Amino acid sequence: MAKPHPKGPSKTVDIFCSKCKHALFKYRKGGKGALVKCFKERIVKDYTEDQLHCPNCEQCFARDTLIRGAPALKMIGNKVTLK
C-alpha cells in the first residue's frame, strides 16, 4: 500500500480534548470526514507529553499504531474534538 504524502494537506485543524477542552495538537488534516487517525508526520504542533494522554486531565485519547507502514495515532471515539 502507498504511504501518505509526507507534506500532506495545507489546511490545519486544532485538536482538543473533549473532556477538558485542552489543546492537544495542531494537525494537517485532509478531507472533511471525522478524525479517525493522525499520522505523526503531519502533526505541526504537539502540546502533549506522550501523544496518547491529555496533559491536563490524563484521559487516554489515542492508541499508537502503524497505518500503511507509517506511524500514526488511532483516535478513540468521542475523546477528541476539532476546530
Secondary structure per residue as TSV (DSSP state, phi and psi in degrees):
chain	resnum	aa	ss	phi	psi
A	1	M	-	360.0	154.8
A	2	A	-	-79.8	144.5
A	3	K	-	-78.2	157.2
A	4	P	-	-67.1	150.1
A	5	H	-	-62.4	125.5
A	6	P	S	-61.2	-39.9
A	7	K	S	-70.4	-42.9
A	8	G	-	71.0	-171.0
A	9	P	-	-68.9	158.7
A	10	S	S	-90.6	-17.4
A	11	K	-	-75.2	128.3
A	12	T	E	-108.6	148.6
A	13	V	E	-125.6	151.4
A	14	D	E	-96.4	131.6
A	15	I	E	-108.9	128.7
A	16	F	E	-122.9	154.0
A	17	C	E	-69.5	132.3
A	18	S	T	-76.9	-18.4
A	19	K	T	-82.3	-49.2
A	20	C	T	-115.5	-1.4
A	21	K	-	63.6	25.3
A	22	H	-	-81.5	141.1
A	23	A	E	-68.8	134.0
A	24	L	E	-110.4	-52.2
A	25	F	E	-142.3	160.5
A	26	K	E	-115.3	122.8
A	27	Y	E	-132.9	140.5
A	28	R	E	-86.9	100.0
A	29	K	-	-102.4	138.4
A	30	G	-	-105.4	147.8
A	31	G	S	81.1	177.2
A	32	K	S	-117.3	11.8
A	33	G	S	-79.7	-174.3
A	34	A	-	-70.4	158.8
A	35	L	-	-84.0	106.1
A	36	V	-	-102.7	-37.9
A	37	K	E	-144.3	154.0
A	38	C	E	-125.9	117.4
A	39	F	E	-73.8	131.7
A	40	K	G	-62.9	-30.5
A	41	E	G	-72.6	-13.8
A	42	R	G	-97.2	-1.8
A	43	I	E	-75.3	119.7
A	44	V	E	-84.8	-48.2
A	45	K	E	-134.2	130.5
A	46	D	E	-113.8	120.2
A	47	Y	-	-100.4	2.4
A	48	T	-	-99.7	172.6
A	49	E	S	-98.7	-38.9
A	50	D	S	-121.8	5.1
A	51	Q	S	66.3	4.2
A	52	L	S	-121.1	-21.3
A	53	H	B	-125.3	145.8
A	54	C	-	-68.7	130.7
A	55	P	T	-69.8	-18.3
A	56	N	T	-89.9	-53.7
A	57	C	T	-108.6	0.8
A	58	E	-	63.3	18.9
A	59	Q	-	-74.9	135.5
A	60	C	B	-79.7	121.0
A	61	F	-	-115.4	-6.5
A	62	A	E	-153.2	164.7
A	63	R	E	-122.7	142.1
A	64	D	E	-79.7	131.8
A	65	T	E	-155.4	173.6
A	66	L	E	-110.9	127.4
A	67	I	E	-124.5	121.6
A	68	R	T	53.1	35.4
A	69	G	T	81.1	1.9
A	70	A	E	-113.4	140.4
A	71	P	E	-64.7	136.3
A	72	A	E	-149.4	167.6
A	73	L	E	-112.9	123.4
A	74	K	E	-93.5	117.3
A	75	M	E	-76.3	140.1
A	76	I	-	-85.4	136.7
A	77	G	T	-56.3	134.9
A	78	N	T	60.3	22.9
A	79	K	S	-99.8	-16.9
A	80	V	E	-130.1	154.5
A	81	T	E	-128.8	158.5
A	82	L	E	-122.7	156.7
A	83	K	-	-137.8	360.0
